[in-house]
Amino acid sequence: MIAKQMGISERGIYRKIESLTDKTLLQIIRESRIELASKLLVSSKLTIDEIMYKSGYNNRSSFHRNFKELKGMAPKDYRNSVKNNINQYI
C-alpha cells in the first residue's frame, strides 16, 4: 500500500529503507519487537509467553533466539538482571 501510494515498487521501498538505515526491513521490525518485549519485561508482571505474543511472536524458540541475539541474554535473565540493577540503587 505504501509503495503504491509513493509510486514505486515494493522492492524499491525495501531498497530505499535499506539504503537509508543500513538495515533490512526485517531487521528493523525484529529490533522494534525485541525493544517492546524488553520494555514489557521490565515494566510489567506479564509472563514471558504473554510478552512474546504481545510483541508479535508466535514461536517461542525464534523469540528467545532473536532476544538473545539482540540483548545478549535470555529474556528471563534480562528481566532478573535489570531488576537486580534497580534494586542495587535503591
PyMOL Python script that loads the backbone (N, CA, C, O; Angstrom):
from pymol import cmd

cmd.read_pdbstr("""\
ATOM      1  N   MET A   1       0.828  -1.182   0.000  1.00  0.00           N
ATOM      2  CA  MET A   1       0.000   0.000   0.000  1.00  0.00           C
ATOM      3  C   MET A   1       0.888   1.267   0.000  1.00  0.00           C
ATOM      4  O   MET A   1       0.632   2.210  -0.749  1.00  0.00           O
ATOM      5  N   ILE A   2       1.915   1.271   0.837  1.00  0.00           N
ATOM      6  CA  ILE A   2       2.811   2.434   0.908  1.00  0.00           C
ATOM      7  C   ILE A   2       3.537   2.613  -0.421  1.00  0.00           C
ATOM      8  O   ILE A   2       3.649   3.725  -0.936  1.00  0.00           O
ATOM      9  N   ALA A   3       4.028   1.503  -0.968  1.00  0.00           N
ATOM     10  CA  ALA A   3       4.751   1.567  -2.245  1.00  0.00           C
ATOM     11  C   ALA A   3       3.841   2.099  -3.337  1.00  0.00           C
ATOM     12  O   ALA A   3       4.267   2.918  -4.151  1.00  0.00           O
ATOM     13  N   LYS A   4       2.606   1.650  -3.365  1.00  0.00           N
ATOM     14  CA  LYS A   4       1.655   2.096  -4.384  1.00  0.00           C
ATOM     15  C   LYS A   4       1.396   3.589  -4.271  1.00  0.00           C
ATOM     16  O   LYS A   4       1.344   4.293  -5.279  1.00  0.00           O
ATOM     17  N   GLN A   5       1.232   4.071  -3.047  1.00  0.00           N
ATOM     18  CA  GLN A   5       0.970   5.497  -2.843  1.00  0.00           C
ATOM     19  C   GLN A   5       2.179   6.353  -3.214  1.00  0.00           C
ATOM     20  O   GLN A   5       2.031   7.490  -3.661  1.00  0.00           O
ATOM     21  N   MET A   6       3.378   5.797  -3.024  1.00  0.00           N
ATOM     22  CA  MET A   6       4.596   6.531  -3.370  1.00  0.00           C
ATOM     23  C   MET A   6       4.937   6.401  -4.850  1.00  0.00           C
ATOM     24  O   MET A   6       5.781   7.130  -5.369  1.00  0.00           O
ATOM     25  N   GLY A   7       4.269   5.461  -5.526  1.00  0.00           N
ATOM     26  CA  GLY A   7       4.503   5.286  -6.943  1.00  0.00           C
ATOM     27  C   GLY A   7       5.778   4.517  -7.260  1.00  0.00           C
ATOM     28  O   GLY A   7       6.362   4.697  -8.329  1.00  0.00           O
ATOM     29  N   ILE A   8       6.213   3.662  -6.339  1.00  0.00           N
ATOM     30  CA  ILE A   8       7.384   2.823  -6.604  1.00  0.00           C
ATOM     31  C   ILE A   8       7.034   1.377  -6.288  1.00  0.00           C
ATOM     32  O   ILE A   8       6.007   1.094  -5.671  1.00  0.00           O
ATOM     33  N   SER A   9       7.891   0.475  -6.714  1.00  0.00           N
ATOM     34  CA  SER A   9       7.627  -0.947  -6.484  1.00  0.00           C
ATOM     35  C   SER A   9       7.879  -1.300  -5.014  1.00  0.00           C
ATOM     36  O   SER A   9       8.510  -0.548  -4.271  1.00  0.00           O
ATOM     37  N   GLU A  10       7.362  -2.470  -4.623  1.00  0.00           N
ATOM     38  CA  GLU A  10       7.606  -2.930  -3.257  1.00  0.00           C
ATOM     39  C   GLU A  10       9.091  -3.133  -3.027  1.00  0.00           C
ATOM     40  O   GLU A  10       9.620  -2.773  -1.975  1.00  0.00           O
ATOM     41  N   ARG A  11       9.756  -3.704  -4.002  1.00  0.00           N
ATOM     42  CA  ARG A  11      11.208  -3.916  -3.892  1.00  0.00           C
ATOM     43  C   ARG A  11      11.934  -2.575  -3.777  1.00  0.00           C
ATOM     44  O   ARG A  11      12.935  -2.465  -3.069  1.00  0.00           O
ATOM     45  N   GLY A  12      11.431  -1.568  -4.470  1.00  0.00           N
ATOM     46  CA  GLY A  12      12.018  -0.229  -4.391  1.00  0.00           C
ATOM     47  C   GLY A  12      11.952   0.333  -2.983  1.00  0.00           C
ATOM     48  O   GLY A  12      12.889   0.984  -2.520  1.00  0.00           O
ATOM     49  N   ILE A  13      10.830   0.077  -2.297  1.00  0.00           N
ATOM     50  CA  ILE A  13      10.681   0.526  -0.902  1.00  0.00           C
ATOM     51  C   ILE A  13      11.701  -0.170  -0.017  1.00  0.00           C
ATOM     52  O   ILE A  13      12.340   0.470   0.819  1.00  0.00           O
ATOM     53  N   TYR A  14      11.857  -1.473  -0.193  1.00  0.00           N
ATOM     54  CA  TYR A  14      12.830  -2.226   0.604  1.00  0.00           C
ATOM     55  C   TYR A  14      14.240  -1.682   0.383  1.00  0.00           C
ATOM     56  O   TYR A  14      15.001  -1.503   1.334  1.00  0.00           O
ATOM     57  N   ARG A  15      14.584  -1.417  -0.891  1.00  0.00           N
ATOM     58  CA  ARG A  15      15.915  -0.887  -1.198  1.00  0.00           C
ATOM     59  C   ARG A  15      16.116   0.501  -0.595  1.00  0.00           C
ATOM     60  O   ARG A  15      17.192   0.809  -0.083  1.00  0.00           O
ATOM     61  N   LYS A  16      15.086   1.332  -0.655  1.00  0.00           N
ATOM     62  CA  LYS A  16      15.173   2.694  -0.115  1.00  0.00           C
ATOM     63  C   LYS A  16      15.379   2.659   1.404  1.00  0.00           C
ATOM     64  O   LYS A  16      16.219   3.385   1.935  1.00  0.00           O
ATOM     65  N   ILE A  17      14.621   1.823   2.090  1.00  0.00           N
ATOM     66  CA  ILE A  17      14.759   1.701   3.545  1.00  0.00           C
ATOM     67  C   ILE A  17      16.156   1.214   3.892  1.00  0.00           C
ATOM     68  O   ILE A  17      16.796   1.733   4.806  1.00  0.00           O
ATOM     69  N   GLU A  18      16.623   0.212   3.156  1.00  0.00           N
ATOM     70  CA  GLU A  18      17.952  -0.337   3.438  1.00  0.00           C
ATOM     71  C   GLU A  18      19.050   0.682   3.166  1.00  0.00           C
ATOM     72  O   GLU A  18      20.042   0.726   3.894  1.00  0.00           O
ATOM     73  N   SER A  19      18.892   1.503   2.130  1.00  0.00           N
ATOM     74  CA  SER A  19      19.921   2.496   1.839  1.00  0.00           C
ATOM     75  C   SER A  19      19.938   3.618   2.875  1.00  0.00           C
ATOM     76  O   SER A  19      20.992   4.188   3.156  1.00  0.00           O
ATOM     77  N   LEU A  20      18.781   3.935   3.441  1.00  0.00           N
ATOM     78  CA  LEU A  20      18.700   4.999   4.444  1.00  0.00           C
ATOM     79  C   LEU A  20      19.150   4.555   5.830  1.00  0.00           C
ATOM     80  O   LEU A  20      19.730   5.342   6.578  1.00  0.00           O
ATOM     81  N   THR A  21      18.883   3.294   6.175  1.00  0.00           N
ATOM     82  CA  THR A  21      19.137   2.831   7.544  1.00  0.00           C
ATOM     83  C   THR A  21      20.267   1.818   7.668  1.00  0.00           C
ATOM     84  O   THR A  21      20.683   1.493   8.781  1.00  0.00           O
ATOM     85  N   ASP A  22      20.763   1.321   6.562  1.00  0.00           N
ATOM     86  CA  ASP A  22      21.757   0.238   6.553  1.00  0.00           C
ATOM     87  C   ASP A  22      21.237  -1.023   7.220  1.00  0.00           C
ATOM     88  O   ASP A  22      22.022  -1.862   7.660  1.00  0.00           O
ATOM     89  N   LYS A  23      19.916  -1.164   7.298  1.00  0.00           N
ATOM     90  CA  LYS A  23      19.276  -2.348   7.859  1.00  0.00           C
ATOM     91  C   LYS A  23      18.131  -2.750   6.941  1.00  0.00           C
ATOM     92  O   LYS A  23      17.511  -1.913   6.285  1.00  0.00           O
ATOM     93  N   THR A  24      17.866  -4.052   6.910  1.00  0.00           N
ATOM     94  CA  THR A  24      16.724  -4.512   6.134  1.00  0.00           C
ATOM     95  C   THR A  24      15.451  -4.228   6.922  1.00  0.00           C
ATOM     96  O   THR A  24      15.495  -3.991   8.130  1.00  0.00           O
ATOM     97  N   LEU A  25      14.324  -4.254   6.229  1.00  0.00           N
ATOM     98  CA  LEU A  25      13.050  -4.031   6.894  1.00  0.00           C
ATOM     99  C   LEU A  25      12.812  -5.103   7.954  1.00  0.00           C
ATOM    100  O   LEU A  25      12.277  -4.812   9.024  1.00  0.00           O
ATOM    101  N   LEU A  26      13.202  -6.328   7.663  1.00  0.00           N
ATOM    102  CA  LEU A  26      13.059  -7.418   8.636  1.00  0.00           C
ATOM    103  C   LEU A  26      13.868  -7.126   9.903  1.00  0.00           C
ATOM    104  O   LEU A  26      13.382  -7.379  11.005  1.00  0.00           O
ATOM    105  N   GLN A  27      15.078  -6.604   9.772  1.00  0.00           N
ATOM    106  CA  GLN A  27      15.895  -6.266  10.942  1.00  0.00           C
ATOM    107  C   GLN A  27      15.242  -5.162  11.766  1.00  0.00           C
ATOM    108  O   GLN A  27      15.241  -5.219  12.996  1.00  0.00           O
ATOM    109  N   ILE A  28      14.691  -4.169  11.097  1.00  0.00           N
ATOM    110  CA  ILE A  28      14.038  -3.059  11.798  1.00  0.00           C
ATOM    111  C   ILE A  28      12.827  -3.555  12.573  1.00  0.00           C
ATOM    112  O   ILE A  28      12.628  -3.175  13.727  1.00  0.00           O
ATOM    113  N   ILE A  29      12.016  -4.406  11.944  1.00  0.00           N
ATOM    114  CA  ILE A  29      10.830  -4.957  12.607  1.00  0.00           C
ATOM    115  C   ILE A  29      11.247  -5.821  13.789  1.00  0.00           C
ATOM    116  O   ILE A  29      10.676  -5.716  14.875  1.00  0.00           O
ATOM    117  N   ARG A  30      12.242  -6.676  13.576  1.00  0.00           N
ATOM    118  CA  ARG A  30      12.714  -7.566  14.642  1.00  0.00           C
ATOM    119  C   ARG A  30      13.224  -6.748  15.830  1.00  0.00           C
ATOM    120  O   ARG A  30      12.892  -7.055  16.975  1.00  0.00           O
ATOM    121  N   GLU A  31      14.018  -5.722  15.573  1.00  0.00           N
ATOM    122  CA  GLU A  31      14.551  -4.890  16.654  1.00  0.00           C
ATOM    123  C   GLU A  31      13.444  -4.179  17.416  1.00  0.00           C
ATOM    124  O   GLU A  31      13.503  -4.082  18.642  1.00  0.00           O
ATOM    125  N   SER A  32      12.437  -3.681  16.711  1.00  0.00           N
ATOM    126  CA  SER A  32      11.355  -2.979  17.405  1.00  0.00           C
ATOM    127  C   SER A  32      10.523  -3.946  18.246  1.00  0.00           C
ATOM    128  O   SER A  32      10.058  -3.575  19.324  1.00  0.00           O
ATOM    129  N   ARG A  33      10.328  -5.170  17.774  1.00  0.00           N
ATOM    130  CA  ARG A  33       9.606  -6.172  18.571  1.00  0.00           C
ATOM    131  C   ARG A  33      10.380  -6.539  19.831  1.00  0.00           C
ATOM    132  O   ARG A  33       9.796  -6.674  20.906  1.00  0.00           O
ATOM    133  N   ILE A  34      11.685  -6.698  19.701  1.00  0.00           N
ATOM    134  CA  ILE A  34      12.502  -7.053  20.860  1.00  0.00           C
ATOM    135  C   ILE A  34      12.570  -5.882  21.843  1.00  0.00           C
ATOM    136  O   ILE A  34      12.575  -6.102  23.054  1.00  0.00           O
ATOM    137  N   GLU A  35      12.621  -4.654  21.352  1.00  0.00           N
ATOM    138  CA  GLU A  35      12.601  -3.488  22.242  1.00  0.00           C
ATOM    139  C   GLU A  35      11.295  -3.424  23.028  1.00  0.00           C
ATOM    140  O   GLU A  35      11.296  -3.132  24.224  1.00  0.00           O
ATOM    141  N   LEU A  36      10.175  -3.699  22.345  1.00  0.00           N
ATOM    142  CA  LEU A  36       8.889  -3.741  23.038  1.00  0.00           C
ATOM    143  C   LEU A  36       8.905  -4.824  24.109  1.00  0.00           C
ATOM    144  O   LEU A  36       8.464  -4.600  25.236  1.00  0.00           O
ATOM    145  N   ALA A  37       9.414  -5.994  23.750  1.00  0.00           N
ATOM    146  CA  ALA A  37       9.489  -7.102  24.704  1.00  0.00           C
ATOM    147  C   ALA A  37      10.358  -6.740  25.901  1.00  0.00           C
ATOM    148  O   ALA A  37       9.998  -7.043  27.038  1.00  0.00           O
ATOM    149  N   SER A  38      11.494  -6.097  25.661  1.00  0.00           N
ATOM    150  CA  SER A  38      12.380  -5.747  26.778  1.00  0.00           C
ATOM    151  C   SER A  38      11.731  -4.712  27.687  1.00  0.00           C
ATOM    152  O   SER A  38      11.916  -4.769  28.902  1.00  0.00           O
ATOM    153  N   LYS A  39      10.981  -3.776  27.135  1.00  0.00           N
ATOM    154  CA  LYS A  39      10.264  -2.808  27.968  1.00  0.00           C
ATOM    155  C   LYS A  39       9.184  -3.494  28.797  1.00  0.00           C
ATOM    156  O   LYS A  39       8.995  -3.175  29.971  1.00  0.00           O
ATOM    157  N   LEU A  40       8.481  -4.433  28.182  1.00  0.00           N
ATOM    158  CA  LEU A  40       7.441  -5.159  28.912  1.00  0.00           C
ATOM    159  C   LEU A  40       8.036  -6.047  29.994  1.00  0.00           C
ATOM    160  O   LEU A  40       7.444  -6.199  31.062  1.00  0.00           O
ATOM    161  N   LEU A  41       9.185  -6.628  29.737  1.00  0.00           N
ATOM    162  CA  LEU A  41       9.841  -7.467  30.742  1.00  0.00           C
ATOM    163  C   LEU A  41      10.158  -6.673  32.001  1.00  0.00           C
ATOM    164  O   LEU A  41      10.042  -7.184  33.115  1.00  0.00           O
ATOM    165  N   VAL A  42      10.553  -5.437  31.819  1.00  0.00           N
ATOM    166  CA  VAL A  42      10.960  -4.601  32.944  1.00  0.00           C
ATOM    167  C   VAL A  42       9.763  -3.943  33.631  1.00  0.00           C
ATOM    168  O   VAL A  42       9.740  -3.814  34.855  1.00  0.00           O
ATOM    169  N   SER A  43       8.780  -3.533  32.849  1.00  0.00           N
ATOM    170  CA  SER A  43       7.714  -2.708  33.412  1.00  0.00           C
ATOM    171  C   SER A  43       6.422  -3.444  33.738  1.00  0.00           C
ATOM    172  O   SER A  43       5.489  -2.835  34.262  1.00  0.00           O
ATOM    173  N   SER A  44       6.344  -4.737  33.443  1.00  0.00           N
ATOM    174  CA  SER A  44       5.099  -5.453  33.719  1.00  0.00           C
ATOM    175  C   SER A  44       5.378  -6.763  34.452  1.00  0.00           C
ATOM    176  O   SER A  44       6.520  -7.203  34.583  1.00  0.00           O
ATOM    177  N   LYS A  45       4.310  -7.353  34.913  1.00  0.00           N
ATOM    178  CA  LYS A  45       4.428  -8.649  35.575  1.00  0.00           C
ATOM    179  C   LYS A  45       3.900  -9.759  34.676  1.00  0.00           C
ATOM    180  O   LYS A  45       3.584 -10.851  35.150  1.00  0.00           O
ATOM    181  N   LEU A  46       3.806  -9.479  33.380  1.00  0.00           N
ATOM    182  CA  LEU A  46       3.359 -10.482  32.425  1.00  0.00           C
ATOM    183  C   LEU A  46       4.379 -11.608  32.339  1.00  0.00           C
ATOM    184  O   LEU A  46       5.570 -11.400  32.570  1.00  0.00           O
ATOM    185  N   THR A  47       3.902 -12.799  32.007  1.00  0.00           N
ATOM    186  CA  THR A  47       4.827 -13.912  31.813  1.00  0.00           C
ATOM    187  C   THR A  47       5.599 -13.703  30.513  1.00  0.00           C
ATOM    188  O   THR A  47       5.216 -12.885  29.677  1.00  0.00           O
ATOM    189  N   ILE A  48       6.662 -14.434  30.358  1.00  0.00           N
ATOM    190  CA  ILE A  48       7.467 -14.305  29.153  1.00  0.00           C
ATOM    191  C   ILE A  48       6.666 -14.746  27.931  1.00  0.00           C
ATOM    192  O   ILE A  48       6.806 -14.152  26.861  1.00  0.00           O
ATOM    193  N   ASP A  49       5.836 -15.768  28.066  1.00  0.00           N
ATOM    194  CA  ASP A  49       4.990 -16.192  26.948  1.00  0.00           C
ATOM    195  C   ASP A  49       4.002 -15.099  26.565  1.00  0.00           C
ATOM    196  O   ASP A  49       3.784 -14.865  25.376  1.00  0.00           O
ATOM    197  N   GLU A  50       3.400 -14.427  27.537  1.00  0.00           N
ATOM    198  CA  GLU A  50       2.471 -13.327  27.238  1.00  0.00           C
ATOM    199  C   GLU A  50       3.195 -12.189  26.538  1.00  0.00           C
ATOM    200  O   GLU A  50       2.664 -11.601  25.596  1.00  0.00           O
ATOM    201  N   ILE A  51       4.390 -11.878  26.985  1.00  0.00           N
ATOM    202  CA  ILE A  51       5.185 -10.823  26.363  1.00  0.00           C
ATOM    203  C   ILE A  51       5.576 -11.226  24.946  1.00  0.00           C
ATOM    204  O   ILE A  51       5.574 -10.395  24.038  1.00  0.00           O
ATOM    205  N   MET A  52       5.907 -12.490  24.760  1.00  0.00           N
ATOM    206  CA  MET A  52       6.254 -12.997  23.439  1.00  0.00           C
ATOM    207  C   MET A  52       5.096 -12.751  22.462  1.00  0.00           C
ATOM    208  O   MET A  52       5.320 -12.263  21.354  1.00  0.00           O
ATOM    209  N   TYR A  53       3.877 -13.079  22.858  1.00  0.00           N
ATOM    210  CA  TYR A  53       2.717 -12.879  21.992  1.00  0.00           C
ATOM    211  C   TYR A  53       2.421 -11.399  21.783  1.00  0.00           C
ATOM    212  O   TYR A  53       2.081 -10.987  20.674  1.00  0.00           O
ATOM    213  N   LYS A  54       2.545 -10.596  22.835  1.00  0.00           N
ATOM    214  CA  LYS A  54       2.280  -9.163  22.704  1.00  0.00           C
ATOM    215  C   LYS A  54       3.278  -8.467  21.784  1.00  0.00           C
ATOM    216  O   LYS A  54       2.957  -7.446  21.174  1.00  0.00           O
ATOM    217  N   SER A  55       4.477  -9.013  21.685  1.00  0.00           N
ATOM    218  CA  SER A  55       5.476  -8.400  20.823  1.00  0.00           C
ATOM    219  C   SER A  55       5.476  -8.996  19.418  1.00  0.00           C
ATOM    220  O   SER A  55       6.364  -8.700  18.619  1.00  0.00           O
ATOM    221  N   GLY A  56       4.489  -9.830  19.114  1.00  0.00           N
ATOM    222  CA  GLY A  56       4.306 -10.286  17.750  1.00  0.00           C
ATOM    223  C   GLY A  56       4.943 -11.613  17.386  1.00  0.00           C
ATOM    224  O   GLY A  56       5.024 -11.950  16.205  1.00  0.00           O
ATOM    225  N   TYR A  57       5.393 -12.366  18.360  1.00  0.00           N
ATOM    226  CA  TYR A  57       5.997 -13.672  18.102  1.00  0.00           C
ATOM    227  C   TYR A  57       4.991 -14.773  18.419  1.00  0.00           C
ATOM    228  O   TYR A  57       4.239 -14.683  19.390  1.00  0.00           O
ATOM    229  N   ASN A  58       4.988 -15.804  17.592  1.00  0.00           N
ATOM    230  CA  ASN A  58       4.152 -16.977  17.841  1.00  0.00           C
ATOM    231  C   ASN A  58       4.992 -18.198  18.153  1.00  0.00           C
ATOM    232  O   ASN A  58       4.466 -19.223  18.586  1.00  0.00           O
ATOM    233  N   ASN A  59       6.280 -18.099  17.940  1.00  0.00           N
ATOM    234  CA  ASN A  59       7.181 -19.220  18.117  1.00  0.00           C
ATOM    235  C   ASN A  59       8.172 -18.900  19.229  1.00  0.00           C
ATOM    236  O   ASN A  59       8.949 -17.950  19.124  1.00  0.00           O
ATOM    237  N   ARG A  60       8.140 -19.694  20.289  1.00  0.00           N
ATOM    238  CA  ARG A  60       8.981 -19.440  21.457  1.00  0.00           C
ATOM    239  C   ARG A  60      10.468 -19.480  21.117  1.00  0.00           C
ATOM    240  O   ARG A  60      11.232 -18.639  21.591  1.00  0.00           O
ATOM    241  N   SER A  61      10.882 -20.441  20.308  1.00  0.00           N
ATOM    242  CA  SER A  61      12.318 -20.579  20.021  1.00  0.00           C
ATOM    243  C   SER A  61      12.842 -19.395  19.208  1.00  0.00           C
ATOM    244  O   SER A  61      13.959 -18.934  19.446  1.00  0.00           O
ATOM    245  N   SER A  62      12.054 -18.898  18.254  1.00  0.00           N
ATOM    246  CA  SER A  62      12.533 -17.745  17.482  1.00  0.00           C
ATOM    247  C   SER A  62      12.562 -16.487  18.347  1.00  0.00           C
ATOM    248  O   SER A  62      13.445 -15.645  18.183  1.00  0.00           O
ATOM    249  N   PHE A  63      11.605 -16.352  19.268  1.00  0.00           N
ATOM    250  CA  PHE A  63      11.617 -15.211  20.182  1.00  0.00           C
ATOM    251  C   PHE A  63      12.869 -15.237  21.054  1.00  0.00           C
ATOM    252  O   PHE A  63      13.572 -14.234  21.172  1.00  0.00           O
ATOM    253  N   HIS A  64      13.142 -16.384  21.661  1.00  0.00           N
ATOM    254  CA  HIS A  64      14.311 -16.497  22.535  1.00  0.00           C
ATOM    255  C   HIS A  64      15.607 -16.299  21.748  1.00  0.00           C
ATOM    256  O   HIS A  64      16.526 -15.637  22.232  1.00  0.00           O
ATOM    257  N   ARG A  65      15.692 -16.861  20.552  1.00  0.00           N
ATOM    258  CA  ARG A  65      16.891 -16.714  19.730  1.00  0.00           C
ATOM    259  C   ARG A  65      17.117 -15.249  19.345  1.00  0.00           C
ATOM    260  O   ARG A  65      18.230 -14.739  19.468  1.00  0.00           O
ATOM    261  N   ASN A  66      16.056 -14.571  18.878  1.00  0.00           N
ATOM    262  CA  ASN A  66      16.187 -13.165  18.490  1.00  0.00           C
ATOM    263  C   ASN A  66      16.491 -12.281  19.694  1.00  0.00           C
ATOM    264  O   ASN A  66      17.296 -11.354  19.599  1.00  0.00           O
ATOM    265  N   PHE A  67      15.854 -12.564  20.820  1.00  0.00           N
ATOM    266  CA  PHE A  67      16.102 -11.771  22.022  1.00  0.00           C
ATOM    267  C   PHE A  67      17.550 -11.907  22.450  1.00  0.00           C
ATOM    268  O   PHE A  67      18.218 -10.911  22.730  1.00  0.00           O
ATOM    269  N   LYS A  68      18.038 -13.140  22.500  1.00  0.00           N
ATOM    270  CA  LYS A  68      19.417 -13.375  22.927  1.00  0.00           C
ATOM    271  C   LYS A  68      20.406 -12.750  21.943  1.00  0.00           C
ATOM    272  O   LYS A  68      21.451 -12.240  22.347  1.00  0.00           O
ATOM    273  N   GLU A  69      20.076 -12.790  20.664  1.00  0.00           N
ATOM    274  CA  GLU A  69      20.953 -12.200  19.646  1.00  0.00           C
ATOM    275  C   GLU A  69      21.082 -10.687  19.821  1.00  0.00           C
ATOM    276  O   GLU A  69      22.169 -10.132  19.660  1.00  0.00           O
ATOM    277  N   LEU A  70      19.975 -10.023  20.149  1.00  0.00           N
ATOM    278  CA  LEU A  70      19.989  -8.567  20.261  1.00  0.00           C
ATOM    279  C   LEU A  70      20.352  -8.053  21.654  1.00  0.00           C
ATOM    280  O   LEU A  70      20.976  -6.999  21.778  1.00  0.00           O
ATOM    281  N   LYS A  71      19.974  -8.777  22.692  1.00  0.00           N
ATOM    282  CA  LYS A  71      20.209  -8.310  24.066  1.00  0.00           C
ATOM    283  C   LYS A  71      21.345  -9.045  24.776  1.00  0.00           C
ATOM    284  O   LYS A  71      21.785  -8.618  25.843  1.00  0.00           O
ATOM    285  N   GLY A  72      21.818 -10.135  24.198  1.00  0.00           N
ATOM    286  CA  GLY A  72      22.952 -10.848  24.777  1.00  0.00           C
ATOM    287  C   GLY A  72      22.617 -11.808  25.893  1.00  0.00           C
ATOM    288  O   GLY A  72      23.516 -12.401  26.489  1.00  0.00           O
ATOM    289  N   MET A  73      21.331 -11.974  26.191  1.00  0.00           N
ATOM    290  CA  MET A  73      20.927 -12.916  27.236  1.00  0.00           C
ATOM    291  C   MET A  73      19.480 -13.325  27.006  1.00  0.00           C
ATOM    292  O   MET A  73      18.754 -12.686  26.245  1.00  0.00           O
ATOM    293  N   ALA A  74      19.079 -14.382  27.663  1.00  0.00           N
ATOM    294  CA  ALA A  74      17.709 -14.867  27.556  1.00  0.00           C
ATOM    295  C   ALA A  74      16.749 -13.868  28.211  1.00  0.00           C
ATOM    296  O   ALA A  74      17.162 -13.106  29.085  1.00  0.00           O
ATOM    297  N   PRO A  75      15.475 -13.859  27.802  1.00  0.00           N
ATOM    298  CA  PRO A  75      14.513 -12.913  28.382  1.00  0.00           C
ATOM    299  C   PRO A  75      14.419 -12.982  29.907  1.00  0.00           C
ATOM    300  O   PRO A  75      14.359 -11.946  30.570  1.00  0.00           O
ATOM    301  N   LYS A  76      14.405 -14.180  30.459  1.00  0.00           N
ATOM    302  CA  LYS A  76      14.313 -14.325  31.918  1.00  0.00           C
ATOM    303  C   LYS A  76      15.541 -13.721  32.591  1.00  0.00           C
ATOM    304  O   LYS A  76      15.419 -13.022  33.597  1.00  0.00           O
ATOM    305  N   ASP A  77      16.716 -13.987  32.044  1.00  0.00           N
ATOM    306  CA  ASP A  77      17.951 -13.427  32.595  1.00  0.00           C
ATOM    307  C   ASP A  77      17.961 -11.911  32.473  1.00  0.00           C
ATOM    308  O   ASP A  77      18.445 -11.220  33.370  1.00  0.00           O
ATOM    309  N   TYR A  78      17.433 -11.388  31.374  1.00  0.00           N
ATOM    310  CA  TYR A  78      17.355  -9.942  31.171  1.00  0.00           C
ATOM    311  C   TYR A  78      16.476  -9.304  32.238  1.00  0.00           C
ATOM    312  O   TYR A  78      16.844  -8.294  32.837  1.00  0.00           O
ATOM    313  N   ARG A  79      15.314  -9.900  32.469  1.00  0.00           N
ATOM    314  CA  ARG A  79      14.397  -9.367  33.484  1.00  0.00           C
ATOM    315  C   ARG A  79      15.056  -9.366  34.862  1.00  0.00           C
ATOM    316  O   ARG A  79      14.984  -8.376  35.589  1.00  0.00           O
ATOM    317  N   ASN A  80      15.692 -10.472  35.214  1.00  0.00           N
ATOM    318  CA  ASN A  80      16.350 -10.567  36.521  1.00  0.00           C
ATOM    319  C   ASN A  80      17.521  -9.587  36.627  1.00  0.00           C
ATOM    320  O   ASN A  80      17.728  -8.983  37.679  1.00  0.00           O
ATOM    321  N   SER A  81      18.272  -9.431  35.566  1.00  0.00           N
ATOM    322  CA  SER A  81      19.421  -8.530  35.558  1.00  0.00           C
ATOM    323  C   SER A  81      18.994  -7.084  35.771  1.00  0.00           C
ATOM    324  O   SER A  81      19.587  -6.365  36.575  1.00  0.00           O
ATOM    325  N   VAL A  82      17.978  -6.671  35.058  1.00  0.00           N
ATOM    326  CA  VAL A  82      17.504  -5.287  35.183  1.00  0.00           C
ATOM    327  C   VAL A  82      16.930  -5.049  36.574  1.00  0.00           C
ATOM    328  O   VAL A  82      17.190  -4.010  37.181  1.00  0.00           O
ATOM    329  N   LYS A  83      16.156  -5.999  37.082  1.00  0.00           N
ATOM    330  CA  LYS A  83      15.578  -5.843  38.426  1.00  0.00           C
ATOM    331  C   LYS A  83      16.668  -5.808  39.487  1.00  0.00           C
ATOM    332  O   LYS A  83      16.573  -5.039  40.443  1.00  0.00           O
ATOM    333  N   ASN A  84      17.706  -6.633  39.332  1.00  0.00           N
ATOM    334  CA  ASN A  84      18.823  -6.617  40.280  1.00  0.00           C
ATOM    335  C   ASN A  84      19.543  -5.283  40.238  1.00  0.00           C
ATOM    336  O   ASN A  84      19.922  -4.758  41.285  1.00  0.00           O
ATOM    337  N   ASN A  85      19.741  -4.721  39.050  1.00  0.00           N
ATOM    338  CA  ASN A  85      20.394  -3.431  38.922  1.00  0.00           C
ATOM    339  C   ASN A  85      19.573  -2.322  39.571  1.00  0.00           C
ATOM    340  O   ASN A  85      20.126  -1.423  40.204  1.00  0.00           O
ATOM    341  N   ILE A  86      18.270  -2.386  39.414  1.00  0.00           N
ATOM    342  CA  ILE A  86      17.399  -1.378  40.024  1.00  0.00           C
ATOM    343  C   ILE A  86      17.445  -1.504  41.541  1.00  0.00           C
ATOM    344  O   ILE A  86      17.547  -0.504  42.252  1.00  0.00           O
ATOM    345  N   ASN A  87      17.368  -2.743  42.033  1.00  0.00           N
ATOM    346  CA  ASN A  87      17.391  -2.953  43.486  1.00  0.00           C
ATOM    347  C   ASN A  87      18.739  -2.536  44.102  1.00  0.00           C
ATOM    348  O   ASN A  87      18.808  -2.156  45.271  1.00  0.00           O
ATOM    349  N   GLN A  88      19.767  -2.613  43.324  1.00  0.00           N
ATOM    350  CA  GLN A  88      21.096  -2.236  43.802  1.00  0.00           C
ATOM    351  C   GLN A  88      21.174  -0.743  44.131  1.00  0.00           C
ATOM    352  O   GLN A  88      21.911  -0.342  45.032  1.00  0.00           O
ATOM    353  N   TYR A  89      20.417   0.072  43.404  1.00  0.00           N
ATOM    354  CA  TYR A  89      20.472   1.515  43.584  1.00  0.00           C
ATOM    355  C   TYR A  89      19.419   2.028  44.557  1.00  0.00           C
ATOM    356  O   TYR A  89      19.361   3.224  44.840  1.00  0.00           O
ATOM    357  N   ILE A  90      18.596   1.137  45.064  1.00  0.00           N
ATOM    358  CA  ILE A  90      17.547   1.589  45.994  1.00  0.00           C
ATOM    359  C   ILE A  90      18.055   1.536  47.407  1.00  0.00           C
ATOM    360  O   ILE A  90      17.325   1.875  48.338  1.00  0.00           O
TER     361      ILE A  90
END
""", "prot")
cmd.dss("prot")
cmd.show_as("cartoon", "prot")
cmd.util.cbc("prot")
cmd.orient("prot")
